[in-house]
Amino acid sequence: MAPFPPMPPMPAPPRAGEVHSNGCDEGPVCAGRSSSSINGYTFCCPAGCQSCAVSSSQTGYSMTATCVCIGGAGLAQGVPSPMPRMAPMPPMPTMAPMPTMAPMPPMAPMPTMAPFPPMAPMPAPPRAGEVHSHGCDEGPVCAGRSSSSINGYSFCCAAGCESCAVSSSQTGDVMTATCVCSGAGSAEGAPAMPTMAPMPSMAPMPSMAPMPPMAPTPSSSGGKVVSHGCEEGPACEGRSSSGVNGQTFCCAAKCKSCAISSSQTGGVTTATCACANRAEPLAPMPTMAPFPPM
C-alpha cells in the first residue's frame, strides 16, 4: 500500500485586530523574562515577579493574554493579587439525641380455638348378598385360628395350617375372601387349590359391518333425534337406560352390559349405545388371505 501523502501545513491565524491583556507586559520588555508568544505577540509578567503564569489564546481577530504573578515585588505593581484564603467553616451544631421510643404494648393473646366436632361414624356396608371364598374356612370353625372378619363374616385357613395369609374385601353386596397357607397345613389336611384350566382360545372377531348413516328422526318435542345403536321409548322399560328431554334410550334386549350417552344441542338430541357383552356367541372371524410374495 502506497504511503499517505504529507498533510499540508495549517494556515497561520489572521493578525489580531483586538488584544486584551490582563496584568501582562507586552513586546520587547519581555526579553529575559518568562513569557508566552502567539501570532507575533509576546506577553510576560511585570519586572520583579519571581514566579509568573502566562496564558494566551486567539479566536478569530481577538487575542487574550492573562498573567498571574505568584511572588515577588511584582505584586505591588498592578499584578492581580492571589485569591484570599477562605475562612474556616463554622463547626456544625451538635445534633440533639433521638427521643427514646416508647415500648410496644404487649400483644393480646390469641383466642382459644373451639375443638372440632367429632366426625359422624361411617355407615356400615350392606349385608353381603354373594360370598366368594378361595381356600378359606368360614364361621365358628375359625375360633382360635388366625382369621379375618368383615361385616359379620369370619374367614381362616384350614386346621393345621402353621402360617396363614387371609385377605377379605367387599364391593357393594359382593364379598371376596382369599386364604393362602404357607405351613404344614398346606400339605396335610388343607385342601389344595385346584389347578386352573387353560383359558379357551378366543374366537376371531368377525368383520365389523360399516355403520349405517345417521337417520334423524323427529322427537316428541318437535326437534330431531339421532340414534346410534339404541332402542327408544317403551321398549326400554326394565333395562338400563338414559333419558333426555322426554326421550328414553337403551341397548337391545340381548345386551348384558350397556354404555349409553345422550345429549341435546339446540333442537337435535343425540344418543349412542355401546353393548359390551352380548348373549349370543360371536361368529368367527373370516380367514385372511395370505399376502402375495414380494
Order of alpha helices (4+ residues) and beta strands (2+ residues): beta-beta-beta-beta-beta-beta-beta-beta-beta-beta-beta-beta-beta-beta-beta-beta-beta-beta-beta
